[in-house]
Amino acid sequence: MIKKTNLLEKANSGALFQYLEIGRLNDHLLNVVSAENRTLDFHCHENSDELFYVIEGTFDLEFEDGLITLNQGDVVIVPKGVRHRPVCKSLVKCLLIEFDGTLNENNTGGTYKKQLA
């Protein structure tokens, strides 16, 4: 049976910095995550674009040549190979979409744990 997922409810069900898998779309993994008072190191994903959709809150996405402020309802796609880092000063809840295997402990500040199927 096909099931629906409420992104905000799912994001509210986890602890800060816990990546919660909500599904898979072809070879892509969809996760929601809540973050606050955290800045990740600059990093890039060599093999996958990365989509950020802000479910609730606001955060900055910093690049080597500037920064974008994202608010509730905003979406941005970071092309593969582009160095970036999320800067979360206040509570933000996001949906992330990228190829399965892109997220790891190194590019998530050590908090991503692959869920077993």
C-alpha beads as a LAMMPS data file, in Angstrom:
LAMMPS data file: protein, C-alpha beads

117 atoms
116 bonds

1 atom types
1 bond types

-500.0 500.0 xlo xhi
-500.0 500.0 ylo yhi
-500.0 500.0 zlo zhi

Masses

1 110.0

Atoms # bond

1 1 1 0.000 0.000 0.000
2 1 1 1.266 3.458 -0.863
3 1 1 1.723 5.656 2.196
4 1 1 1.939 9.412 2.544
5 1 1 4.445 11.261 4.717
6 1 1 3.994 14.639 6.374
7 1 1 7.432 16.279 6.206
8 1 1 6.903 18.518 9.237
9 1 1 5.599 15.673 11.408
10 1 1 8.541 13.492 10.389
11 1 1 11.036 16.294 11.078
12 1 1 9.442 16.860 14.488
13 1 1 9.749 13.163 15.362
14 1 1 13.548 13.101 15.503
15 1 1 16.284 14.645 17.590
16 1 1 18.406 17.541 16.366
17 1 1 20.897 16.517 13.652
18 1 1 19.215 13.117 13.188
19 1 1 18.746 12.342 9.493
20 1 1 15.410 10.580 9.060
21 1 1 14.906 8.710 5.821
22 1 1 11.445 9.299 4.403
23 1 1 11.875 7.421 1.157
24 1 1 13.754 6.723 -2.022
25 1 1 13.129 8.047 -5.498
26 1 1 14.976 5.990 -8.091
27 1 1 18.625 6.255 -6.950
28 1 1 17.947 9.225 -4.668
29 1 1 17.579 9.245 -0.903
30 1 1 15.143 11.643 0.801
31 1 1 15.894 12.659 4.385
32 1 1 14.502 15.227 6.765
33 1 1 16.722 16.793 9.395
34 1 1 16.351 19.422 12.104
35 1 1 19.355 21.574 12.992
36 1 1 20.114 24.504 15.269
37 1 1 23.256 26.419 16.286
38 1 1 25.482 24.461 13.924
39 1 1 27.808 25.242 11.047
40 1 1 29.168 22.379 9.002
41 1 1 32.592 22.400 7.377
42 1 1 32.833 23.335 3.707
43 1 1 32.406 20.230 1.582
44 1 1 31.208 19.157 -1.846
45 1 1 29.560 16.109 -3.294
46 1 1 31.493 14.966 -6.348
47 1 1 28.840 12.604 -7.700
48 1 1 25.503 14.145 -6.751
49 1 1 23.603 17.395 -6.828
50 1 1 21.957 18.163 -3.479
51 1 1 18.501 19.637 -2.988
52 1 1 17.586 21.558 0.168
53 1 1 13.903 22.352 0.819
54 1 1 13.143 24.385 3.962
55 1 1 10.123 22.907 5.703
56 1 1 10.263 25.338 8.616
57 1 1 12.676 28.004 9.820
58 1 1 15.586 29.717 8.105
59 1 1 19.281 29.079 7.508
60 1 1 22.163 30.258 5.378
61 1 1 23.865 28.194 2.736
62 1 1 27.392 29.499 2.355
63 1 1 29.519 29.106 -0.766
64 1 1 33.090 30.183 -1.421
65 1 1 31.770 33.211 -3.348
66 1 1 28.838 34.231 -1.133
67 1 1 25.827 33.096 0.770
68 1 1 22.126 32.458 0.244
69 1 1 19.531 32.820 3.001
70 1 1 16.798 30.210 2.758
71 1 1 13.413 30.627 4.427
72 1 1 10.388 28.387 4.887
73 1 1 9.201 27.127 1.514
74 1 1 12.475 27.899 -0.283
75 1 1 14.311 25.287 -2.300
76 1 1 17.827 25.327 -3.732
77 1 1 19.821 22.792 -5.698
78 1 1 23.573 22.741 -5.132
79 1 1 25.267 21.281 -8.227
80 1 1 27.705 18.424 -7.725
81 1 1 31.257 19.608 -7.146
82 1 1 30.249 22.966 -5.597
83 1 1 31.766 23.587 -2.158
84 1 1 29.132 24.659 0.368
85 1 1 28.212 24.553 4.018
86 1 1 24.950 25.012 5.913
87 1 1 24.980 27.667 8.647
88 1 1 22.076 27.099 11.041
89 1 1 21.798 29.761 13.743
90 1 1 18.174 29.090 14.688
91 1 1 16.016 25.971 14.440
92 1 1 15.471 24.829 10.855
93 1 1 13.824 21.719 9.440
94 1 1 14.816 20.630 5.933
95 1 1 14.222 17.987 3.330
96 1 1 17.432 16.831 1.628
97 1 1 17.527 14.908 -1.638
98 1 1 20.690 13.422 -3.164
99 1 1 21.990 10.155 -4.569
100 1 1 21.931 7.328 -2.070
101 1 1 25.422 7.062 -0.572
102 1 1 26.179 10.808 -0.790
103 1 1 25.608 11.562 2.900
104 1 1 28.225 10.271 5.294
105 1 1 29.655 11.090 8.711
106 1 1 32.315 13.376 7.187
107 1 1 29.925 15.751 5.394
108 1 1 27.248 15.821 8.109
109 1 1 29.364 16.725 11.099
110 1 1 29.460 13.093 12.198
111 1 1 25.721 12.731 12.765
112 1 1 24.568 10.737 9.711
113 1 1 24.050 7.050 10.292
114 1 1 22.948 4.947 7.329
115 1 1 19.635 3.308 8.055
116 1 1 19.361 -0.383 7.308
117 1 1 16.609 -1.348 4.896

Bonds

1 1 1 2
2 1 2 3
3 1 3 4
4 1 4 5
5 1 5 6
6 1 6 7
7 1 7 8
8 1 8 9
9 1 9 10
10 1 10 11
11 1 11 12
12 1 12 13
13 1 13 14
14 1 14 15
15 1 15 16
16 1 16 17
17 1 17 18
18 1 18 19
19 1 19 20
20 1 20 21
21 1 21 22
22 1 22 23
23 1 23 24
24 1 24 25
25 1 25 26
26 1 26 27
27 1 27 28
28 1 28 29
29 1 29 30
30 1 30 31
31 1 31 32
32 1 32 33
33 1 33 34
34 1 34 35
35 1 35 36
36 1 36 37
37 1 37 38
38 1 38 39
39 1 39 40
40 1 40 41
41 1 41 42
42 1 42 43
43 1 43 44
44 1 44 45
45 1 45 46
46 1 46 47
47 1 47 48
48 1 48 49
49 1 49 50
50 1 50 51
51 1 51 52
52 1 52 53
53 1 53 54
54 1 54 55
55 1 55 56
56 1 56 57
57 1 57 58
58 1 58 59
59 1 59 60
60 1 60 61
61 1 61 62
62 1 62 63
63 1 63 64
64 1 64 65
65 1 65 66
66 1 66 67
67 1 67 68
68 1 68 69
69 1 69 70
70 1 70 71
71 1 71 72
72 1 72 73
73 1 73 74
74 1 74 75
75 1 75 76
76 1 76 77
77 1 77 78
78 1 78 79
79 1 79 80
80 1 80 81
81 1 81 82
82 1 82 83
83 1 83 84
84 1 84 85
85 1 85 86
86 1 86 87
87 1 87 88
88 1 88 89
89 1 89 90
90 1 90 91
91 1 91 92
92 1 92 93
93 1 93 94
94 1 94 95
95 1 95 96
96 1 96 97
97 1 97 98
98 1 98 99
99 1 99 100
100 1 100 101
101 1 101 102
102 1 102 103
103 1 103 104
104 1 104 105
105 1 105 106
106 1 106 107
107 1 107 108
108 1 108 109
109 1 109 110
110 1 110 111
111 1 111 112
112 1 112 113
113 1 113 114
114 1 114 115
115 1 115 116
116 1 116 117
